[in-house]
Amino acid sequence: MTSSMAQFLAFNPISATDWINALGNFAVLGVCAIIFAETGLMIGFFMPGDSLLFIAGLLTLSGKTSTGVTNSHHLSLPLLLLAVPVCAVAGAQLGHYLGARFGRPLFDKPDSRLFKRKHVDKAEEVFHQYGETKAVVLARFIPVVRTFMNPVAGVLEMPAKKFFVANLIGGVIWADGVLLLGRLASNVISADKVDKYIIPITLVIVVLSLLPIFFEWRKSRKAGPAAPAGYPADDQDSVASSGRHRSR
């Protein structure tokens, strides 16, 4: 078996380091394409968005390497900071357009390896729980949900202009924020310590991304199921469900 064949068989599509190694000198272009697919195509939910951006940011400092990364090509930070948010926003816009164009039938398919109905339900739950704008921004920091939030927003008839503003804010903060965090890590961690700290740092990114969800969950738990003053319980149920079914 040739070495190239062995590398192909060992390739892990959910591994950021495997993608960086495979892309080689085209790493910047590849990162942009992966971010576009993860945010714009429902089949891209498995792709390593957060970790890919972090490692790409780490590799923008010449001479730095990361766990398992054999690609020594220096990545351009200015180019990444410009191109990646554009692709992240464009991908999400495509997702919103597909949802608005095809509606519920877009999700009317059996579960498979590339589609799980539970992912759609989770994105719709976040959308209704936090409201349109907040949900679109927040979803950027939640793996899988950030893929399905965009078509869900289209299906639920979120206005295109309102979606674009929320998409732009969330896309820039997420993409450039994680890239800069990787670059910051490359500045403060010596080359021989990168392998030791990259996994804990990635875990910190995930935890920070989930903190808003946790605080909102605690807030909703404390609020309880009580009906607002002046509304009977039956009316409250009607009001709460009206938005959820407005496009069905």
C-alpha positions in Angstrom: 0.0 0.0 0.0 1.4 3.4 -1.0 1.9 6.1 1.6 -0.7 8.4 -0.2 -3.3 5.6 -0.1 -2.5 5.0 3.6 -3.0 8.8 4.3 -6.3 8.8 2.4 -7.6 5.8 4.3 -6.5 7.4 7.6 -8.2 10.8 6.8 -10.7 11.8 9.4 -13.3 14.4 8.1 -14.1 15.7 11.6 -10.4 16.3 12.4 -9.2 19.9 11.9 -5.6 18.8 11.7 -6.3 16.2 9.0 -8.0 18.9 6.9 -5.0 21.3 7.4 -2.6 18.6 6.4 -4.6 17.5 3.4 -5.0 21.1 2.1 -1.3 22.0 2.3 -0.6 25.2 0.4 -4.3 25.7 -0.3 -5.1 25.7 3.4 -6.6 29.3 3.4 -8.9 28.5 0.5 -9.8 25.2 2.1 -10.7 26.8 5.4 -12.9 29.2 3.6 -14.7 26.5 1.7 -15.2 24.3 4.8 -16.7 27.2 6.8 -19.0 28.0 3.8 -20.2 24.4 3.7 -20.6 24.1 7.4 -22.8 27.2 7.6 -24.6 26.9 4.2 -25.1 23.3 3.5 -27.0 21.0 5.9 -24.5 18.2 5.0 -21.7 20.2 6.4 -22.7 19.9 10.1 -20.0 17.4 10.9 -17.2 19.6 9.8 -14.8 21.0 12.4 -15.6 24.7 12.3 -14.4 25.9 15.7 -11.2 23.8 16.0 -10.4 24.5 12.3 -10.5 28.3 12.8 -8.5 28.0 16.0 -5.7 25.9 14.5 -5.7 28.2 11.4 -5.2 31.2 13.6 -2.4 29.3 15.5 -0.6 28.6 12.2 -0.6 32.3 11.2 2.5 32.9 13.3 5.5 31.6 11.3 7.2 28.6 12.8 4.3 27.5 14.9 2.9 24.0 14.7 0.0 22.2 16.3 -0.8 18.7 17.5 -0.7 16.4 14.5 -0.1 19.1 12.0 2.5 18.3 9.4 1.7 21.2 7.1 4.4 23.9 7.7 2.8 26.4 5.3 2.5 29.8 6.9 -1.1 31.1 6.8 -1.9 34.7 6.2 -3.8 36.2 9.2 -5.1 39.3 7.3 -6.4 37.2 4.4 -8.1 34.8 6.9 -9.6 37.7 8.8 -11.1 39.1 5.6 -12.0 36.0 3.7 -13.4 33.6 6.4 -16.1 36.0 7.7 -17.2 36.6 4.1 -17.6 32.9 3.5 -19.3 32.3 6.9 -21.9 35.1 6.1 -22.4 33.9 2.5 -22.9 30.3 3.6 -25.5 31.3 6.1 -27.3 33.5 3.6 -27.5 30.5 1.3 -29.0 28.4 4.1 -31.6 31.1 4.8 -32.5 31.4 1.1 -32.9 27.6 0.8 -35.2 27.6 3.8 -37.3 30.5 2.6 -37.4 29.0 -0.9 -38.4 25.4 -0.2 -40.0 25.7 3.3 -40.8 22.7 5.4 -40.4 20.2 2.5 -36.6 21.0 2.8 -36.7 19.0 6.1 -39.2 16.3 5.1 -36.8 13.5 4.6 -35.9 10.4 6.6 -33.0 10.3 9.0 -29.7 9.3 7.4 -26.0 9.6 8.1 -26.1 13.2 6.6 -29.4 14.3 8.0 -31.0 14.0 11.5 -34.4 15.5 12.2 -33.3 16.2 15.8 -30.8 18.8 14.6 -33.6 20.7 12.9 -35.7 20.5 16.1 -32.9 21.7 18.2 -32.3 24.7 16.0 -36.0 25.5 15.9 -36.1 25.3 19.7 -33.2 27.8 20.0 -34.9 30.1 17.5 -38.2 30.2 19.5 -36.5 30.4 22.9 -34.2 33.3 22.2 -35.9 35.2 19.4 -34.9 35.7 15.8 -31.9 38.0 16.0 -30.4 36.7 19.2 -30.8 33.0 18.1 -29.0 33.6 14.8 -26.0 35.3 16.5 -25.9 32.8 19.3 -26.1 29.8 17.0 -22.7 30.7 15.5 -21.1 29.4 18.7 -23.1 26.1 18.9 -21.8 23.3 16.7 -24.4 21.7 14.5 -27.0 24.3 15.5 -25.1 26.9 13.5 -25.6 24.7 10.4 -29.3 24.2 10.7 -30.3 27.6 12.2 -30.0 29.3 8.9 -32.5 27.2 6.9 -34.7 27.1 9.9 -34.8 30.9 10.0 -35.8 30.9 6.4 -38.5 28.3 6.9 -39.9 30.4 9.8 -40.0 33.5 7.6 -37.4 35.6 9.4 -37.2 38.7 7.2 -34.2 38.7 4.8 -32.8 42.1 6.0 -33.1 41.2 9.6 -31.4 37.9 9.1 -28.6 39.5 7.1 -27.8 42.0 10.0 -27.8 39.2 12.6 -25.9 36.9 10.3 -23.2 39.6 9.7 -22.8 40.3 13.4 -22.6 36.7 14.4 -20.4 35.6 11.4 -17.7 38.3 12.0 -17.6 37.9 15.8 -17.4 34.1 15.5 -15.0 33.7 12.6 -12.5 36.5 13.5 -12.9 35.9 17.2 -11.8 32.3 17.1 -9.0 33.1 14.5 -7.7 35.8 16.8 -7.9 33.6 19.8 -5.7 31.0 17.9 -3.3 33.8 17.0 -3.2 35.0 20.6 -2.4 31.5 21.8 0.4 31.2 19.3 1.9 34.4 20.8 1.7 33.5 24.4 2.5 29.7 24.2 6.0 28.7 23.2 6.4 26.3 20.3 7.3 23.3 22.6 4.2 23.9 24.7 1.6 24.1 21.9 0.8 20.4 21.9 0.2 20.5 25.7 -2.3 23.4 25.7 -4.2 23.2 22.4 -6.8 20.7 23.7 -7.6 22.6 26.9 -7.8 25.8 25.0 -10.3 24.3 22.5 -12.4 23.0 25.4 -12.4 26.5 26.9 -13.8 27.8 23.5 -16.6 25.3 23.7 -17.4 26.1 27.3 -17.5 29.9 26.7 -19.7 29.3 23.7 -22.2 27.4 25.8 -22.3 29.8 28.7 -25.0 32.0 27.2 -27.2 28.9 26.7 -26.6 27.9 30.4 -27.5 31.3 31.8 -30.7 31.5 29.6 -31.6 28.0 30.8 -31.2 29.0 34.4 -33.2 32.1 33.8 -36.1 30.2 32.2 -36.0 27.6 35.0 -36.3 30.3 37.7 -39.1 32.0 35.7 -41.2 28.8 35.8 -44.3 28.0 33.9 -46.5 30.7 35.4 -48.7 32.7 33.0 -48.1 36.4 32.6 -50.4 38.7 34.6 -53.7 39.2 32.9 -53.5 36.1 30.8 -55.2 32.8 31.6 -53.0 29.7 31.3 -54.9 28.6 28.1 -54.3 32.0 26.5 -50.6 31.9 27.4 -50.3 28.5 25.6 -52.0 30.0 22.6 -49.7 33.1 22.5 -46.5 31.0 23.0 -47.4 28.6 20.2 -48.7 31.2 17.7 -45.2 32.2 16.5 -44.1 28.6 16.3 -46.9 27.7 13.9 -47.1 30.9 11.9 -45.3 29.3 8.8 -46.7 25.8 8.9 
